[in-house]
């Protein structure tokens, strides 16, 4: 048998063993709860590819997004909280108005939780009347503090970004923020940046970067399932949007079409980020609309 032939057989055998090992690797459980490093009472609940933050205090629990759109996440979420504490769930805070994060909250409401959201989120929910979204009981305009059992959670509105109702929730003592869908961990913005306000999103990032915090909890895990980030992730996202905006503005000034801009603009600095390939052309289209048509 030739050396080349035997090497080929070995390579095939190794590939088969690798495939077999991968097939036997345990699948990620549908949901999980993780305590945030360095804290005693801050947790992340993940269901599928969505995640929420909850805070346990001696007087009760402050939960965020039910993440229950067309799935039984709220039931699992409540059961996970009750494994940690028997204290009542006092609040559910909506991150913004998009259903994939705020649907499914009725089991929390049935337990007596007070629902809180930005005023614009409540108006949107009231106008559209989605079947599976609890209407907020209380609203936030610029800023509101929720204090429970010695823990304070700041609810900050920094303007339009991924929506016109996004809250930046900050735990001052723990130096943690929870905000959803617009500050990913190494992430191209989702698809066509639907409901995203340009260039307001960049101004909002500057405001968040100026806040005092160390740990970011986003609404979706990052590469490799990473659940928390840092202020550098916010700085990187701002740099990405500024680079994207500058490149698209140049293409528009040169009379390039949508198709030409999508074909020619490359941002290699970010090509290792997940979804760079499929989502960059759609991000380009969103900024092209801004620089070409002012929308």
C-alpha positions in Angstrom: 0.0 0.0 0.0 1.4 3.4 -0.9 2.1 6.0 1.7 -0.3 8.4 -0.1 -3.0 5.9 -0.1 -2.6 4.9 3.6 -2.5 8.6 4.5 -5.8 9.1 2.7 -7.4 6.2 4.5 -6.2 7.6 7.9 -7.6 11.0 7.0 -11.0 9.5 6.1 -11.0 7.5 9.3 -10.2 10.6 11.4 -13.0 12.5 9.7 -15.4 9.7 10.4 -14.4 9.6 14.1 -14.8 13.4 14.3 -18.2 13.3 12.8 -19.3 10.5 15.1 -18.0 12.4 18.2 -19.8 15.6 17.0 -23.0 13.6 16.5 -22.8 12.2 20.0 -22.0 15.5 21.7 -24.9 16.6 23.9 -27.2 19.2 22.4 -27.5 22.6 24.2 -30.4 22.4 26.6 -33.4 24.6 25.5 -33.0 26.8 28.5 -30.5 27.6 31.3 -29.9 30.0 34.2 -26.5 31.4 35.0 -25.4 33.7 37.9 -23.4 36.7 36.6 -19.8 36.4 37.7 -18.9 38.7 40.6 -22.5 39.1 41.8 -24.7 37.5 44.5 -28.1 38.2 43.0 -27.9 38.9 39.3 -28.8 36.1 36.9 -29.3 35.5 33.2 -32.1 33.3 32.0 -31.6 31.9 28.4 -34.2 30.3 26.3 -33.0 29.2 22.9 -31.1 32.2 21.4 -32.8 34.8 23.6 -31.8 35.8 27.1 -33.1 38.0 29.9 -31.7 39.3 33.2 -33.4 38.9 36.6 -32.4 40.3 40.0 -33.1 38.5 43.3 -33.6 40.7 46.4 -34.9 40.0 49.9 -38.2 41.7 49.1 -38.8 40.1 45.7 -37.5 39.6 42.2 -37.1 42.1 39.3 -37.4 40.2 36.1 -37.0 41.4 32.5 -38.3 40.3 29.1 -40.5 37.1 29.2 -39.0 36.0 25.8 -42.0 33.8 25.2 -43.1 34.4 21.6 -44.7 31.1 20.4 -42.9 29.1 23.0 -43.3 28.2 26.8 -40.3 30.2 28.0 -42.2 32.1 30.7 -43.1 28.8 32.5 -39.5 27.7 32.5 -38.3 31.2 33.4 -40.6 31.3 36.5 -39.6 27.8 37.5 -35.9 28.7 37.3 -36.5 31.8 39.5 -38.4 29.7 42.0 -35.5 27.3 42.3 -33.4 30.2 43.6 -35.9 32.1 45.7 -39.5 31.8 46.9 -39.7 35.6 47.1 -42.5 37.0 44.8 -41.8 38.3 41.3 -42.6 41.9 41.8 -41.7 43.5 38.5 -41.3 42.5 34.8 -39.4 45.2 32.8 -39.7 45.3 29.0 -36.5 46.1 27.1 -38.4 47.5 24.2 -41.6 46.8 22.1 -40.5 43.9 19.9 -42.6 40.8 20.4 -39.7 38.2 20.3 -38.6 39.7 23.7 -41.8 40.8 25.4 -44.4 38.2 24.4 -45.6 35.5 26.8 -45.7 37.4 30.1 -49.2 36.3 31.3 -47.8 33.7 33.8 -45.9 36.5 35.5 -49.0 38.7 35.5 -51.0 35.9 37.0 -48.5 35.9 39.9 -49.1 39.5 40.5 -46.1 41.1 38.8 -46.2 44.8 37.8 -45.1 45.4 34.2 -43.0 48.4 33.3 -42.0 49.7 29.9 -41.1 52.9 28.0 -44.1 55.0 27.2 -43.7 54.4 23.5 -43.7 50.7 24.0 -47.0 50.9 25.9 -48.5 53.0 23.1 -47.3 50.6 20.4 -48.7 47.6 22.3 -52.0 49.4 22.9 -52.3 50.2 19.2 -51.4 46.8 17.8 -53.1 44.7 20.6 -50.9 41.6 20.2 -52.6 38.5 21.8 -49.7 37.4 23.9 -48.2 40.7 25.2 -49.2 42.0 28.6 -49.9 45.7 28.5 -47.5 47.6 30.8 -48.9 48.9 34.1 -46.3 51.7 34.5 -44.3 53.7 32.0 -40.9 55.3 31.8 -40.1 58.6 30.0 -36.5 59.7 30.5 -35.6 57.8 33.6 -37.1 55.8 36.4 -35.6 53.9 39.3 -37.0 50.6 40.6 -35.8 50.0 44.2 -36.5 46.7 45.9 -34.9 45.0 48.9 -32.0 47.3 48.9 -31.3 46.9 45.2 -31.8 49.8 42.7 -32.3 49.2 39.0 -32.1 52.3 36.8 -34.3 52.4 33.7 -32.7 54.8 31.3 -34.1 56.1 27.9 -31.2 57.4 25.8 -33.3 58.1 22.6 -34.2 56.2 19.5 -31.9 53.4 18.4 -33.1 49.8 17.7 -36.6 51.1 18.4 -38.1 54.3 19.9 -38.8 52.5 23.2 -35.5 50.8 24.1 -34.5 51.0 27.8 -30.9 50.7 29.1 -31.3 49.0 32.5 -28.4 49.7 34.8 -27.5 48.2 38.2 -25.2 51.0 39.7 -23.8 48.9 42.5 -23.0 45.9 40.3 -21.9 48.1 37.3 -24.1 46.0 34.9 -26.3 47.1 32.1 -29.0 45.0 30.3 -30.1 46.4 26.9 -31.4 44.4 24.0 -30.7 44.1 20.2 -28.5 47.0 19.5 -25.3 46.4 21.4 -24.4 42.8 20.5 -21.2 41.0 21.4 -19.2 41.2 18.1 -22.3 41.4 16.0 -23.4 42.8 12.6 -26.8 44.5 13.1 -29.7 42.1 12.5 -30.7 41.8 8.8 -32.1 45.1 7.4 -32.0 46.9 10.8 -35.8 47.0 10.9 -37.1 49.7 13.2 -33.6 51.1 13.7 -33.2 54.9 13.7 -30.2 56.2 11.8 -28.0 58.0 12.8 -29.7 58.2 16.3 -28.4 54.7 17.1 -24.8 56.1 17.0 -25.7 58.9 19.4 -27.3 56.4 21.8 -24.1 54.3 21.8 -22.1 57.3 22.8 -24.5 58.0 25.7 -24.3 54.4 26.9 -20.5 54.3 26.6 -20.4 57.4 28.8 -22.4 55.7 31.6 -20.6 54.0 34.5 -20.7 50.2 34.0 -18.4 47.2 33.3 -20.6 44.3 32.3 -23.0 44.2 29.4 -25.9 41.6 29.2 -27.3 41.7 25.7 -30.6 40.1 24.6 -28.8 37.3 22.7 -25.6 35.4 23.4 -22.6 36.2 21.4 -20.1 34.0 19.5 -19.6 30.6 21.2 -22.6 31.3 23.5 -20.9 34.1 25.4 -23.5 35.7 27.6 -21.8 38.9 28.8 -19.7 41.5 27.2 -17.8 44.7 28.2 -17.8 48.4 27.3 -15.3 47.5 24.5 -18.2 45.7 22.7 -20.2 48.9 22.8 -17.2 50.8 21.4 -16.7 48.2 18.7 -20.3 48.4 17.7 -20.1 52.2 17.4 -17.0 51.9 15.3 -18.7 49.4 13.0 -21.7 51.7 12.5 -19.5 54.7 11.9 -17.3 52.8 9.4 -20.4 51.5 7.7 -22.0 54.9 7.5 -18.8 56.5 6.1 -18.5 53.9 3.4 -22.1 54.1 2.3 -22.0 57.9 2.4 -19.0 57.8 0.0 -20.8 55.4 -2.3 -23.9 57.6 -2.5 -21.8 60.7 -3.2 -20.1 58.8 -6.1 -23.5 57.9 -7.6 -23.3 54.2 -6.8 -26.5 52.3 -6.9 -27.8 50.1 -4.1 -26.6 47.0 -5.8 -23.1 48.5 -6.5 -22.8 49.7 -2.9 -23.7 46.2 -1.6 -21.3 44.6 -4.0 -18.4 46.9 -3.5 -18.4 47.9 0.2 -16.3 45.5 2.3 -15.4 46.1 6.0 -12.7 43.5 6.5 -12.1 44.7 10.1 -15.4 43.0 11.0 -15.5 40.0 8.7 -14.9 37.5 11.6 -18.1 38.6 13.3 -21.0 36.2 12.9 -23.4 37.0 10.0 -21.0 39.4 8.4 -21.7 37.7 5.0 -25.5 37.6 5.0 -26.2 40.7 7.0 -23.7 43.3 5.8 -25.5 43.9 2.5 -28.7 44.5 4.3 -27.0 46.9 6.8 -25.6 48.7 3.8 -29.1 49.1 2.3 -30.4 50.6 5.6 -27.6 53.3 5.6 -28.0 53.8 1.8 -31.7 54.8 2.5 -30.5 57.3 5.1 -27.8 58.9 2.9 -29.7 58.7 -0.3 -33.2 59.4 0.7 -33.0 60.8 4.3 -35.0 58.0 5.8 
